[in-house]
Amino acid sequence: MLNKSKSLEDHFMDVQSKKERNSVISLAYAEDGYSQIEIANFLSLSKSAISMIIKSDKSGDFNSFITCGILSILGRILSYNRYNIKSYLY
């Protein structure tokens, strides 16, 4: 399991609006690898609400690739390689 760079408390500390919250949800999911259930429990929302927020996040085309998992997987591979750990995709 990868270490998360920020806690959920840190991710959501300065959130002021629903739109900002939704962007932070997508970032916590895609970049730090928090599960939808972890985020839902932290925010007292349902998992389906988190799923819909992630799918509907329109903060840019680049972010849509992240939420698809493509760059997330690449980031994990690079993170493993930084520590000289062999990583394989099956």
ChimeraX attribute file (.defattr): number of C-alpha atoms within 10 A of each C-alpha:
attribute: neighborCount
match mode: 1-to-1
recipient: residues
	/A:1	5
	/A:2	9
	/A:3	8
	/A:4	12
	/A:5	12
	/A:6	12
	/A:7	12
	/A:8	18
	/A:9	10
	/A:10	10
	/A:11	16
	/A:12	17
	/A:13	10
	/A:14	10
	/A:15	14
	/A:16	9
	/A:17	8
	/A:18	9
	/A:19	13
	/A:20	13
	/A:21	18
	/A:22	20
	/A:23	19
	/A:24	18
	/A:25	24
	/A:26	27
	/A:27	18
	/A:28	22
	/A:29	22
	/A:30	24
	/A:31	19
	/A:32	20
	/A:33	20
	/A:34	17
	/A:35	14
	/A:36	21
	/A:37	16
	/A:38	15
	/A:39	19
	/A:40	17
	/A:41	13
	/A:42	12
	/A:43	15
	/A:44	10
	/A:45	13
	/A:46	13
	/A:47	16
	/A:48	12
	/A:49	12
	/A:50	23
	/A:51	16
	/A:52	11
	/A:53	17
	/A:54	23
	/A:55	13
	/A:56	14
	/A:57	18
	/A:58	13
	/A:59	13
	/A:60	8
	/A:61	9
	/A:62	10
	/A:63	18
	/A:64	19
	/A:65	13
	/A:66	19
	/A:67	19
	/A:68	13
	/A:69	16
	/A:70	12
	/A:71	17
	/A:72	18
	/A:73	16
	/A:74	12
	/A:75	16
	/A:76	17
	/A:77	16
	/A:78	14
	/A:79	15
	/A:80	15
	/A:81	12
	/A:82	10
	/A:83	8
	/A:84	9
	/A:85	11
	/A:86	9
	/A:87	12
	/A:88	7
	/A:89	5
	/A:90	3
